[in-house]
Amino acid sequence: MEKVIAAAVQATPVFLDREATVEKSVRLIAEAAANGAGLIVFPETFIPTYPDWVWRAGVWDEASGELYGRLLENAVEVPSPVTDTLGRAARRARAYLSMGINERDRNGGTVYNTQLYFAPDGSLLGKHRKLMPTGGERLVWGYGDGSTLVSFDTPFGRLGGLTCWENYMPLARYAMYAQGIDVWCAPTWDNSDVWVATLRHIAKEGRVYVIGVTPCLRGSDVPDDVPGRDRLWGGEDDWMSKGNSAIVGPEGEILAGPLIGQEGIVYAEIDPAHARAVRYKFDPVGHYSRPDVFRLVVETQANVPAALNGPPAASPAPSGAGGVAKRRAAARRATGPRSDRRTGSKGT
């Protein structure tokens, strides 16, 4: 396996402006690559911003509806021209890219907290939707499902991770450990001192490298035309997020950061062979697990509102006994075989 330079990009999005934030992201990707990064990680929902108003406005506040409408308008469909642009940026950088977006459901009005993963050839490897929005976030984001608990093989080991307070969900962590993660992305909004301790705990528990990355955003970054601007936000001293980005090694040691109070990029070298070697001390899904005592079952089937597996019959089936059999056969063809796919992962 190869070593790689990881970059945690702590930056300020262009508030609720998808195209401008994408342009800024492309510049930052190029900057990180110019400094040798082969893995570039952005904060959660960086495009077009984290919806900070969920902690400031009332549930049915008039501004909340207007702000959600602006968020929906500037959210990202997958795939789309935005993902094409990000893929090209990853290809030019010759780097793996983890980018946080507000993802718009193509067939509805729901937005998801999604982390996209791109390969150095520009292809979209996959995405992870946050399983459980926290507190006020449930006013703007839908729930992810087990189909996006994903990980990817890279030259520097297996890449994956969880978003923000998903990292406090023990079973979600274990489901990821069971996939053999070596490098763990932890994009977040959490600014607390405890968050860095959380990154260190995950690193030591999973014997993984953890890349924690937080945005840097204050009230003065909110444009004047944003609904509720003067009532909900202040100026330079009104911090929404001061940033808290850090990179941690597989025994819990801080390799870089935390960076607080300014935009910047935090870098550290990742050595996957070292992460695997130190598991001789503790391997949560290997010699230090007890599958004879504990077991975790992970549902990996996507939740869909309707399973449309085939067109309706062209004409009514004949009546009578033979007609009943034909109708049943037609129904089976229309619905297809049932698929209750489960993946069993040994765990605690």
RAHUHU-V849158 format. One record per residue. N is the residue number from 0. RES is the residue in three letters. PHI is phi in degrees with one decimal (NA if undefined). NEAR is the number of other ideal C-beta (glycine too) atoms within 10 Angstrom. Layout:
n: [N,N]
res: [RES,RES]
phi: [PHI,PHI]
near: [NEAR,NEAR]
//
This chain:
n: [0,1,2,3,4,5,6,7,8,9,10,11,12,13,14,15,16,17,18,19,20,21,22,23,24,25,26,27,28,29,30,31,32,33,34,35,36,37,38,39,40,41,42,43,44,45,46,47,48,49,50,51,52,53,54,55,56,57,58,59,60,61,62,63,64,65,66,67,68,69,70,71,72,73,74,75,76,77,78,79,80,81,82,83,84,85,86,87,88,89,90,91,92,93,94,95,96,97,98,99,100,101,102,103,104,105,106,107,108,109,110,111,112,113,114,115,116,117,118,119,120,121,122,123,124,125,126,127,128,129,130,131,132,133,134,135,136,137,138,139,140,141,142,143,144,145,146,147,148,149,150,151,152,153,154,155,156,157,158,159,160,161,162,163,164,165,166,167,168,169,170,171,172,173,174,175,176,177,178,179,180,181,182,183,184,185,186,187,188,189,190,191,192,193,194,195,196,197,198,199,200,201,202,203,204,205,206,207,208,209,210,211,212,213,214,215,216,217,218,219,220,221,222,223,224,225,226,227,228,229,230,231,232,233,234,235,236,237,238,239,240,241,242,243,244,245,246,247,248,249,250,251,252,253,254,255,256,257,258,259,260,261,262,263,264,265,266,267,268,269,270,271,272,273,274,275,276,277,278,279,280,281,282,283,284,285,286,287,288,289,290,291,292,293,294,295,296,297,298,299,300,301,302,303,304,305,306,307,308,309,310,311,312,313,314,315,316,317,318,319,320,321,322,323,324,325,326,327,328,329,330,331,332,333,334,335,336,337,338,339,340,341,342,343,344,345,346,347]
res: [MET,GLU,LYS,VAL,ILE,ALA,ALA,ALA,VAL,GLN,ALA,THR,PRO,VAL,PHE,LEU,ASP,ARG,GLU,ALA,THR,VAL,GLU,LYS,SER,VAL,ARG,LEU,ILE,ALA,GLU,ALA,ALA,ALA,ASN,GLY,ALA,GLY,LEU,ILE,VAL,PHE,PRO,GLU,THR,PHE,ILE,PRO,THR,TYR,PRO,ASP,TRP,VAL,TRP,ARG,ALA,GLY,VAL,TRP,ASP,GLU,ALA,SER,GLY,GLU,LEU,TYR,GLY,ARG,LEU,LEU,GLU,ASN,ALA,VAL,GLU,VAL,PRO,SER,PRO,VAL,THR,ASP,THR,LEU,GLY,ARG,ALA,ALA,ARG,ARG,ALA,ARG,ALA,TYR,LEU,SER,MET,GLY,ILE,ASN,GLU,ARG,ASP,ARG,ASN,GLY,GLY,THR,VAL,TYR,ASN,THR,GLN,LEU,TYR,PHE,ALA,PRO,ASP,GLY,SER,LEU,LEU,GLY,LYS,HIS,ARG,LYS,LEU,MET,PRO,THR,GLY,GLY,GLU,ARG,LEU,VAL,TRP,GLY,TYR,GLY,ASP,GLY,SER,THR,LEU,VAL,SER,PHE,ASP,THR,PRO,PHE,GLY,ARG,LEU,GLY,GLY,LEU,THR,CYS,TRP,GLU,ASN,TYR,MET,PRO,LEU,ALA,ARG,TYR,ALA,MET,TYR,ALA,GLN,GLY,ILE,ASP,VAL,TRP,CYS,ALA,PRO,THR,TRP,ASP,ASN,SER,ASP,VAL,TRP,VAL,ALA,THR,LEU,ARG,HIS,ILE,ALA,LYS,GLU,GLY,ARG,VAL,TYR,VAL,ILE,GLY,VAL,THR,PRO,CYS,LEU,ARG,GLY,SER,ASP,VAL,PRO,ASP,ASP,VAL,PRO,GLY,ARG,ASP,ARG,LEU,TRP,GLY,GLY,GLU,ASP,ASP,TRP,MET,SER,LYS,GLY,ASN,SER,ALA,ILE,VAL,GLY,PRO,GLU,GLY,GLU,ILE,LEU,ALA,GLY,PRO,LEU,ILE,GLY,GLN,GLU,GLY,ILE,VAL,TYR,ALA,GLU,ILE,ASP,PRO,ALA,HIS,ALA,ARG,ALA,VAL,ARG,TYR,LYS,PHE,ASP,PRO,VAL,GLY,HIS,TYR,SER,ARG,PRO,ASP,VAL,PHE,ARG,LEU,VAL,VAL,GLU,THR,GLN,ALA,ASN,VAL,PRO,ALA,ALA,LEU,ASN,GLY,PRO,PRO,ALA,ALA,SER,PRO,ALA,PRO,SER,GLY,ALA,GLY,GLY,VAL,ALA,LYS,ARG,ARG,ALA,ALA,ALA,ARG,ARG,ALA,THR,GLY,PRO,ARG,SER,ASP,ARG,ARG,THR,GLY,SER,LYS,GLY,THR]
phi: [NA,-101.0,-81.0,-150.7,-89.7,-99.1,-124.5,-101.2,-92.9,-95.4,-139.7,-103.6,-69.9,-83.0,-53.2,58.4,-127.1,-59.8,-65.4,-67.2,-69.1,-62.5,-59.7,-64.9,-59.9,-61.7,-64.2,-69.6,-61.2,-63.8,-63.2,-62.0,-64.3,-63.5,-95.6,95.3,-72.2,-108.3,-137.6,-123.9,-122.0,-107.5,-67.5,-64.8,44.4,-59.0,-100.6,-94.4,167.4,-77.4,-79.9,-59.6,-64.3,-64.5,-98.2,-117.1,-95.9,-67.5,-55.3,-107.0,-55.8,-55.5,-64.8,-61.1,-65.1,-66.8,-67.5,-62.8,-59.8,-67.1,-64.3,-61.6,-63.2,-101.2,-73.1,-111.6,-87.1,-127.1,-82.0,-170.7,-57.7,-65.1,-66.3,-63.1,-63.7,-64.7,-62.9,-63.9,-64.5,-63.7,-66.5,-63.5,-79.0,54.5,-137.0,-76.2,-131.6,-116.7,-123.6,-85.6,-135.2,-87.6,-96.5,-93.4,-66.5,-60.1,-106.6,-162.7,-111.1,-99.0,-111.7,-121.9,-83.0,-125.9,-111.8,-94.2,-124.2,-117.6,-93.9,-64.8,-86.5,91.0,-75.4,-84.5,-69.7,165.7,-145.9,-123.6,-98.0,-54.9,-69.6,-135.9,-59.6,-100.0,51.6,-61.6,-60.4,-69.4,-76.2,-123.5,-118.1,-81.7,-95.7,-75.9,-141.1,-66.8,-69.0,-110.5,-81.4,-112.2,-146.5,-139.1,-76.6,-135.0,-62.8,-107.0,101.5,-91.5,-109.4,-172.9,152.8,-134.1,-109.2,49.2,-76.4,-56.9,-66.9,-92.8,-91.3,-57.5,-71.4,-64.0,-60.1,-65.1,-60.0,-77.3,-56.5,-64.7,-88.9,79.7,-62.2,-110.4,-125.8,-115.3,-91.3,-128.3,-67.3,-156.4,-117.2,-69.6,-107.0,-76.4,-61.7,-66.0,-62.5,-63.8,-63.2,-63.3,-59.0,-67.1,-63.6,-61.6,-59.3,-75.9,-65.9,-91.0,53.1,-131.8,-81.3,-118.3,-110.3,-95.8,-140.1,-126.7,-76.9,-124.3,-151.1,-135.7,-56.6,-67.7,-84.9,-88.6,-63.2,-63.6,-86.2,-76.5,-54.3,75.3,-51.8,-70.8,-82.1,-98.3,-128.4,-104.6,-115.2,-59.2,-85.5,-91.9,-77.5,-84.9,-146.2,-85.8,85.5,-163.3,-76.6,-155.2,-122.2,-123.4,-84.8,-73.2,-116.1,88.3,-83.3,-77.2,-93.8,-158.2,84.8,-74.9,-95.3,-135.2,85.4,-162.0,-73.8,169.9,-123.4,-100.0,-120.5,-160.4,-85.0,-108.8,-123.7,-62.3,-62.3,-66.9,-59.1,-71.5,-65.5,-74.9,-71.9,-63.7,-80.5,-159.1,-128.4,-64.8,-116.9,-123.2,-68.8,-103.0,-103.4,-129.1,-64.6,-76.9,-109.9,-120.1,-149.3,-115.8,-111.2,-112.2,-80.2,-106.3,-83.0,-69.6,-86.4,-125.5,-69.9,-154.9,-96.0,-99.9,-93.9,-178.0,-72.1,-67.4,-60.7,-68.2,-149.8,-61.3,-72.3,-61.8,-81.5,91.9,-59.6,-64.0,-66.0,-61.4,-61.5,-68.5,-65.3,-65.0,-63.5,-63.8,-64.1,-64.2,-66.6,-71.0,-87.8,75.4,-69.1,-72.6,-130.8,-107.2,-78.9,-129.1,-115.4,-91.1,-121.6,-68.6,-170.5,-102.3]
near: [16,12,13,24,18,28,31,32,26,29,23,20,25,19,21,22,18,21,14,15,23,23,13,17,26,17,11,20,25,15,16,25,21,9,11,12,25,21,23,29,30,29,33,25,32,25,28,25,27,25,24,21,25,20,12,18,22,8,8,8,17,11,17,22,12,15,25,18,12,19,21,15,11,21,24,25,13,17,12,14,11,22,21,12,15,25,19,14,23,28,16,14,23,12,24,25,29,28,29,29,29,25,27,22,15,9,9,9,10,14,22,24,30,25,29,25,24,25,17,18,10,18,12,17,19,17,19,27,20,26,18,17,21,17,9,16,19,12,17,23,23,18,14,23,15,19,17,17,23,19,23,17,11,22,12,24,23,19,26,24,26,25,27,24,18,23,24,15,13,12,13,19,23,21,24,27,24,20,16,15,26,26,27,27,27,29,30,26,25,21,18,10,10,9,21,19,11,19,26,19,17,25,26,19,17,23,27,30,29,29,31,31,31,29,30,24,24,18,18,12,20,23,10,6,8,19,19,17,15,10,10,20,19,12,10,9,8,15,15,22,20,17,26,26,30,26,26,28,23,26,14,16,10,16,18,19,24,22,20,17,12,10,14,16,20,22,17,20,16,27,18,22,12,17,25,17,12,15,18,10,12,14,15,18,22,13,10,12,17,10,13,7,8,11,12,18,14,18,14,16,13,12,11,10,8,6,10,9,10,11,8,7,13,6,6,9,16,12,9,9,8,10,12,12,12,14,15,11,11,16,11,10,12,13,12,10,6,7,7,6,11,11,15,11,20,17,21,17]
//
